[in-house]
Amino acid sequence: MAQNFPTQAQVVIVGGGIIGCSVAYHLTRLGWTDVVLLEQGQLSGGTTWHAAGLVGQLRSHANMTSLIKYSTQLYSELEAETGLATGWKNCGSVSVARSADRMTVLKRTAASARAQGVAIEVISAKEAQDLWPVMAIDDLAGAVWLPGDGKANPTDLTQSLAKGARNRGARIIERVRVTGISVADGVVTGVETDQGTISAEIVVNCAGQWARKVGLMCGVSVPLHSAEHMYIVTGRIEGVHPDLPVMRDPDGYIYFKEEVGGLVMGGFEPEAKPWGMAGIPDDFEFALLPDDWDQFEILMQNALQRVPQLATAEVKKFYNGPESFTPDNNFMLGEAPELKNFYVGAGFNSMGIASAGGAGRALAEWIVNGAPTMDLWPVDIRRFANFNNNPRWLHDRVKETLGLHYAMPWPNRELDTARPFRRSPLYDRLAAKGACFGSKMGWERANWFTTEGEKPVTDYAFGRQNWHEAVRREMKATREAVGIFDQTSFAKLLIQGRDAAVALNRICAADIDVTIGRSIYTGLLNDRGGYESDLTVMRLATDRFLLVTGSAQAVHDADWIRKNLTADAHVTLTDVTSAYSVLALMGPKSRDILTRLTSADLSNESFPFATIREIDIGYATAYANRMTYVGELGWELIVPTEFAVGVYEALHDVGRDFGLTDCGYYALEALRLEKGYRAWSRELTPDITPYEAGLGFAVSLDKPDGFIGREALVAAKARGTSSKRIVQFTVDDPLPMLWGGELILRDGQPIGEVRSAAYAHTLGRSVALALVDNPAGVDRAFLEAGRFEVELAGDRFAATVHLSPAYDPKGLRVKV
Ligand SMILES: Cc1cc2nc3c(=O)[nH]c(=O)nc-3n(C[C@H](O)[C@H](O)[C@H](O)COP(=O)(O)OP(=O)(O)OC[C@H]3O[C@@H](n4cnc5c(N)ncnc54)[C@H](O)[C@@H]3O)c2cc1C
């Protein structure tokens, strides 16, 4: 063992790339100084050293943008603190559009960037050329200019972060390889290395493209796979100078930055080249892969079109470095659901330099507070499950994810690779009926159904897409007759044990200690009173509850519940998602159909709203839960998987007489939005309380033993009007389509952002749920007094606020 090799530390970080060093830096800034960082080679020698160093702030999620905004601030200040330069240059960036659709994307981006406080200007192609004179512009539709963007030197930045951490007491040790992770009773206890063991309270896996392997040392899934990422560096080019902004040409899949009077040119080609199928060599240090001009050709061709001088420029160096990519092109942060006190910060999808400042801070705060301090769901490791760690699936998926950086971010864009992945028992039946499938949490789900002559393929557009009429048909059937939705992808958790009721009641905001057979809609709140989930709790027995939650939330919700069970509670949690299909039978004729298939009494008196019964349906025995997500009479039939096909066929046999129609998720989304129903991760986030969401009715402040988040809600009530509120809007003009992310204005001033939107066929216009934010408070008077508009790619449309649901089945029905 090396002299002075530590034997214990509060935190051990595995990996000395930019991410590990940023986590060490931020932990020490938060006062946690007993930190040891272990690097198997030299700092930054993994992937970090050969990064191009672009730092662009724009992301599709506001909180992700705010992380990178913080990175830019940190990188500009770090040298003053540590004395080590970072190479940070605030040169700004230009992004150009080759098509009208791309220009729409840039304008939409500009609106949301402004809402997030990022400086951005929509400019003409000529103005772009003034900023970036070496480019040809004859094929361009326009551009945007982000003066706050920049570039940095990745190795210097890593060293500077490491110095900052060391200065506050962290120990950073190179040439130590972690060979194992020690675990006792489901809790991490330290690491084994080639130089001895270190016991630790917390271990952080920042091992870059080795992070999957480090995770497997202790049964933790870190789903990532490497792919080759390439750029060239040219000799001097006339007109290229050190202050030249970064330039992105996403339609050509390429980016440029200045380096020593020449250009760095790289990109994200649509079909990437996976690497490292047999594992990543431990000694892959300051190493590159062979040049691959064939793979690079598509980028080179597009670059020659943009910068004609490249044709005669000398190519001084070809960098081909592997980088790790995740199944959805977002990185992974957080405590692993499989192992307590084991954290992950990995899978940076070629955005690690830009993200490192903010991601390192966010992970350090998560460690110190034991929970994230803001909504980090897009990057939360719990959005993945162990099946996502399948190596063949990852290999096939990352071919597509690398290219997503510059692919058109069409509304409703689905990924095409490595599908189908998870299939409902009804998959073939729905496919035969013309289902156009999308994918959520790996599940194939019908988005919409074709009619005669249509192909089950979505034609993407920012206006109405080719399924517009299909969704009208499905919504009309549900509102006026009856629709059937395959919601098998719903996550289902069974909670059992003699303490189940008491334990769950502390975790749920509503009172779930109800009579057997009741179904309760509730939020699961954090200490801030914000939503960690919203779900339905069904009491099946004194000591047994079935929880049905969103498709993407199985791992997340199970983890949240387990973490909040006391050690001595007599409670078990089992994920029974695969055991049941869910068929939602929704619409005014749903009772007529079900009555013909069951001996159960379905009358309002015997089977009221918010109750669950085990009933016979055809030959099957299944749970029927009287709930609705569409605002109509209906039952969610929770059917053992092996009976799903039989129940589906029986419903259709009878349903023929009642106009039963197969419906997809696009219709479901529009139906719920017409009714103003909120969805977790869209309207309901860890930063939003039930009062701000307008869901105060689903909170039982007076429960005898309280619940997590209660104190925050009591304090919020005492403070009165909140600065945030979820508000339903419709657009007055019947033509525009909203997709989410659009800016909301009140009396001409930005006031919020659309979180979910759809075309409300029942109302004949677009409907949205938006987050309205006003420091002085958002109350009824404020909403009634304002003149609201929504901004769509630069155009503004009048919008109407709805303080009660825009679609009210008891009120006026607008005919489709
Ligand atoms: C060609 C190219 C260009 C890029 N350009 C940009 C860009 O312009 N902007 C941008 O934001 N991003 C860019 N990136 C991405 C960026 O480089 C990465 O996202 C980032 O460096 C990832 O940092 P990391 O700390 O996660 O990984 P790494 O830098 O790989 O660090 C992980 C470290 O863990 C160590 N390790 C692994 N296993 C063990 C073990 N068992 N014990 C001890 N140590 C271990 C490794 O040796 C390694 O040093 C680019 C990437 C490539 C390939």
PDBQT file of the ligand as one rigid body, heavy atoms in Angstrom, charges set to zero:
ROOT
HETATM    1  C1  LIG A 901     -14.284  14.207 -29.568  1.00  0.00    +0.000 C 
HETATM    2  C2  LIG A 901     -15.053  14.757 -28.413  1.00  0.00    +0.000 A 
HETATM    3  C3  LIG A 901     -15.390  16.100 -28.389  1.00  0.00    +0.000 A 
HETATM    4  C4  LIG A 901     -16.123  16.608 -27.308  1.00  0.00    +0.000 A 
HETATM    5  N1  LIG A 901     -16.441  17.940 -27.293  1.00  0.00    +0.000 NA
HETATM    6  C5  LIG A 901     -17.177  18.441 -26.270  1.00  0.00    +0.000 A 
HETATM    7  C6  LIG A 901     -17.546  19.816 -26.229  1.00  0.00    +0.000 A 
HETATM    8  O1  LIG A 901     -17.213  20.569 -27.115  1.00  0.00    +0.000 OA
HETATM    9  N2  LIG A 901     -18.301  20.264 -25.199  1.00  0.00    +0.000 N 
HETATM   10  C7  LIG A 901     -18.708  19.437 -24.209  1.00  0.00    +0.000 A 
HETATM   11  O2  LIG A 901     -19.410  19.890 -23.316  1.00  0.00    +0.000 OA
HETATM   12  N3  LIG A 901     -18.359  18.134 -24.191  1.00  0.00    +0.000 NA
HETATM   13  C8  LIG A 901     -17.602  17.622 -25.191  1.00  0.00    +0.000 A 
HETATM   14  N4  LIG A 901     -17.252  16.292 -25.198  1.00  0.00    +0.000 N 
HETATM   15  C9  LIG A 901     -17.720  15.441 -24.112  1.00  0.00    +0.000 C 
HETATM   16  C10 LIG A 901     -16.838  15.495 -22.888  1.00  0.00    +0.000 C 
HETATM   17  O3  LIG A 901     -15.519  15.277 -23.241  1.00  0.00    +0.000 OA
HETATM   18  C11 LIG A 901     -17.309  14.434 -21.889  1.00  0.00    +0.000 C 
HETATM   19  O4  LIG A 901     -18.711  14.514 -21.712  1.00  0.00    +0.000 OA
HETATM   20  C12 LIG A 901     -16.652  14.613 -20.548  1.00  0.00    +0.000 C 
HETATM   21  O5  LIG A 901     -15.273  14.722 -20.691  1.00  0.00    +0.000 OA
HETATM   22  C13 LIG A 901     -17.019  13.459 -19.636  1.00  0.00    +0.000 C 
HETATM   23  O6  LIG A 901     -16.332  13.645 -18.431  1.00  0.00    +0.000 OA
HETATM   24  P1  LIG A 901     -16.295  12.503 -17.351  1.00  0.00    +0.000 P 
HETATM   25  O7  LIG A 901     -15.617  13.066 -16.170  1.00  0.00    +0.000 OA
HETATM   26  O8  LIG A 901     -17.658  11.943 -17.180  1.00  0.00    +0.000 OA
HETATM   27  O9  LIG A 901     -15.466  11.325 -18.033  1.00  0.00    +0.000 OA
HETATM   28  P2  LIG A 901     -13.881  11.092 -18.125  1.00  0.00    +0.000 P 
HETATM   29  O10 LIG A 901     -13.151  12.305 -18.532  1.00  0.00    +0.000 OA
HETATM   30  O11 LIG A 901     -13.668   9.910 -19.000  1.00  0.00    +0.000 OA
HETATM   31  O12 LIG A 901     -13.481  10.748 -16.644  1.00  0.00    +0.000 OA
HETATM   32  C14 LIG A 901     -13.769   9.496 -16.047  1.00  0.00    +0.000 C 
HETATM   33  C15 LIG A 901     -12.509   9.046 -15.369  1.00  0.00    +0.000 C 
HETATM   34  O13 LIG A 901     -12.779   7.917 -14.559  1.00  0.00    +0.000 OA
HETATM   35  C16 LIG A 901     -11.598   7.179 -14.499  1.00  0.00    +0.000 C 
HETATM   36  N5  LIG A 901     -11.933   5.822 -14.057  1.00  0.00    +0.000 N 
HETATM   37  C17 LIG A 901     -12.709   4.923 -14.688  1.00  0.00    +0.000 A 
HETATM   38  N6  LIG A 901     -12.783   3.780 -13.997  1.00  0.00    +0.000 NA
HETATM   39  C18 LIG A 901     -12.044   3.955 -12.902  1.00  0.00    +0.000 A 
HETATM   40  C19 LIG A 901     -11.721   3.120 -11.806  1.00  0.00    +0.000 A 
HETATM   41  N7  LIG A 901     -12.196   1.876 -11.714  1.00  0.00    +0.000 N 
HETATM   42  N8  LIG A 901     -10.914   3.604 -10.829  1.00  0.00    +0.000 NA
HETATM   43  C20 LIG A 901     -10.439   4.870 -10.913  1.00  0.00    +0.000 A 
HETATM   44  N9  LIG A 901     -10.690   5.690 -11.949  1.00  0.00    +0.000 NA
HETATM   45  C21 LIG A 901     -11.488   5.249 -12.923  1.00  0.00    +0.000 A 
HETATM   46  C22 LIG A 901     -11.093   7.206 -15.917  1.00  0.00    +0.000 C 
HETATM   47  O14 LIG A 901      -9.727   6.921 -15.997  1.00  0.00    +0.000 OA
HETATM   48  C23 LIG A 901     -11.423   8.632 -16.337  1.00  0.00    +0.000 C 
HETATM   49  O15 LIG A 901     -10.342   9.502 -16.236  1.00  0.00    +0.000 OA
HETATM   50  C24 LIG A 901     -16.518  15.762 -26.269  1.00  0.00    +0.000 A 
HETATM   51  C25 LIG A 901     -16.185  14.407 -26.300  1.00  0.00    +0.000 A 
HETATM   52  C26 LIG A 901     -15.465  13.898 -27.362  1.00  0.00    +0.000 A 
HETATM   53  C27 LIG A 901     -15.149  12.447 -27.389  1.00  0.00    +0.000 C 
ENDROOT
TORSDOF 0
